[in-house]
């Protein structure tokens, strides 16, 4: 039973990982529990001589370690996401996200910015939103949250500029990021 459970767990983990890799572009990772992983590294040209067997084993071990590391990152991100959106424990979520050591991932930086904003740490929040946009200038969720930040600061002109950017990135006004930011600007929504 242990062996079959282990195989089933492994298959489930591989399946979940495959789904994550199949996600669309960053701009569509709306409030997702699945962060966008760094793009895969380009593979080098094959060597003219076959690698020694010990080198092949090291490469396999390295690939396994990388996959394990990516799965740990995804699990940690999901745990932090739940702390933010389900438990509203923003302080714990920030600690969890920072422990992932992926501060330049736009999804991670955006969530740290959001949690900081919810704690009233507006200067920290601004820095994290800017960090997320530096990592991915087309990260729609960050543009929306940063627009909300500006609206909360009373800068409705800047918030409207960000709303226009969100509309451009979404290709219209029907995406969640647009409607949420528009509601905050109009005062009909708190987020």
Number of C-alpha atoms within 10 A of each C-alpha: 6 7 8 9 10 11 12 12 12 12 12 12 14 14 12 15 16 11 11 17 15 9 14 10 10 18 18 18 17 17 14 12 18 21 23 21 17 11 7 7 6 6 6 6 6 8 7 6 6 9 11 8 9 9 11 12 12 11 12 12 12 12 12 12 12 12 14 13 13 15 17 13 20 21 16 17 25 18 15 27 27 15 19 21 14 9 12 14 17 22 15 15 25 22 12 19 23 16 13 17 11 16 18 17 19 29 31 26 27 28 27 29 29 28 26 22 23 18 14 11 13 18 11 16 25 19 16 27 28 19 21 27 23 15 16 17 15 21 24 27 28 30 29 26 24 27 27 29 26 20 21 17 11 12 14 18 13 16 26 18 13 24 25 18 18 28 19 14 19 18 10 11 16 10 16 16 23 24 17 19 28 23 14 20 23 11 10 9 12 11 12
